[in-house]
Amino acid sequence: MELTLVIWYGATSFILGVVLFFPMRKIILAMSVNRLARKEKRDVTAEEMARIKKRVTVIAGLIAVTFAFLYNRFVMFKYFSDLQG
């Protein structure tokens, strides 16, 4: 039973992280591009967009995976605490 919970925790955390990654990346990318365009008072070039997109992908991945594992840990302890021994 314990091994099943560990596998379930890892799999559901990973799936939640992937599901959260794409919308989070879009939101962070839009905020970053708008901030740069407002600061420079011009449109963002393709080179700047590629650099921002690379940085945003890493940031969104870290945030999504961290949130997914912490959230799933909280849910697992709340509903499966009687199985912890």
C-alpha positions as CSV (number, residue, x, y, z in Angstrom):
1,M,0.0,0.0,0.0
2,E,2.9,2.4,0.8
3,L,4.6,1.9,-2.5
4,T,1.3,2.5,-4.3
5,L,0.9,5.9,-2.5
6,V,4.5,6.9,-3.4
7,I,3.9,6.1,-7.1
8,W,0.5,7.8,-7.0
9,Y,2.1,10.9,-5.4
10,G,4.9,11.1,-7.9
11,A,2.6,10.5,-10.9
12,T,-0.1,13.0,-9.9
13,S,2.4,15.6,-8.9
14,F,4.1,15.3,-12.3
15,I,0.7,15.5,-14.2
16,L,-0.4,18.5,-12.2
17,G,2.9,20.2,-12.9
18,V,2.6,19.7,-16.6
19,V,-1.0,20.9,-16.6
20,L,0.0,24.1,-14.7
21,F,3.1,24.7,-16.8
22,F,1.5,25.8,-20.1
23,P,-1.0,28.5,-18.8
24,M,1.6,29.7,-16.3
25,R,4.2,30.1,-19.1
26,K,1.7,32.1,-21.2
27,I,0.9,34.4,-18.3
28,I,4.5,35.1,-17.3
29,L,5.5,35.5,-21.0
30,A,2.7,38.1,-21.5
31,M,3.7,40.0,-18.4
32,S,7.4,40.0,-19.3
33,V,6.8,41.1,-22.9
34,N,4.4,43.9,-21.9
35,R,6.8,45.1,-19.2
36,L,9.7,45.2,-21.7
37,A,7.6,47.0,-24.4
38,R,6.4,49.5,-21.9
39,K,9.9,50.1,-20.5
40,E,11.5,50.5,-23.9
41,K,8.5,52.3,-25.5
42,R,8.7,50.1,-28.6
43,D,7.7,46.6,-29.8
44,V,9.7,43.6,-28.8
45,T,12.0,42.2,-31.4
46,A,12.2,38.5,-32.4
47,E,15.6,38.1,-30.7
48,E,14.3,39.6,-27.5
49,M,11.2,37.5,-27.6
50,A,13.3,34.3,-28.0
51,R,15.5,35.3,-25.0
52,I,12.4,36.1,-22.9
53,K,10.7,32.9,-23.9
54,K,13.7,30.8,-22.9
55,R,13.9,32.5,-19.5
56,V,10.1,32.3,-18.9
57,T,10.1,28.5,-19.7
58,V,12.6,27.8,-16.9
59,I,10.8,30.1,-14.4
60,A,7.3,28.6,-15.2
61,G,8.7,25.1,-15.0
62,L,10.2,25.6,-11.6
63,I,7.1,27.3,-10.2
64,A,4.7,24.7,-11.7
65,V,6.6,21.7,-10.4
66,T,7.2,23.2,-7.0
67,F,3.6,24.2,-6.5
68,A,2.4,20.8,-7.8
69,F,4.5,18.8,-5.4
70,L,3.7,21.0,-2.4
71,Y,0.0,21.0,-3.1
72,N,-0.1,17.3,-3.7
73,R,1.9,16.7,-0.5
74,F,-0.7,18.7,1.5
75,V,-3.6,16.8,-0.1
76,M,-2.0,13.5,0.5
77,F,-1.4,14.2,4.2
78,K,-4.9,15.6,4.6
79,Y,-6.7,12.7,3.1
80,F,-4.3,9.8,3.6
81,S,-2.8,10.6,7.1
82,D,-4.4,7.5,8.6
83,L,-2.2,5.3,6.3
84,Q,1.1,7.0,7.5
85,G,1.4,4.7,10.5
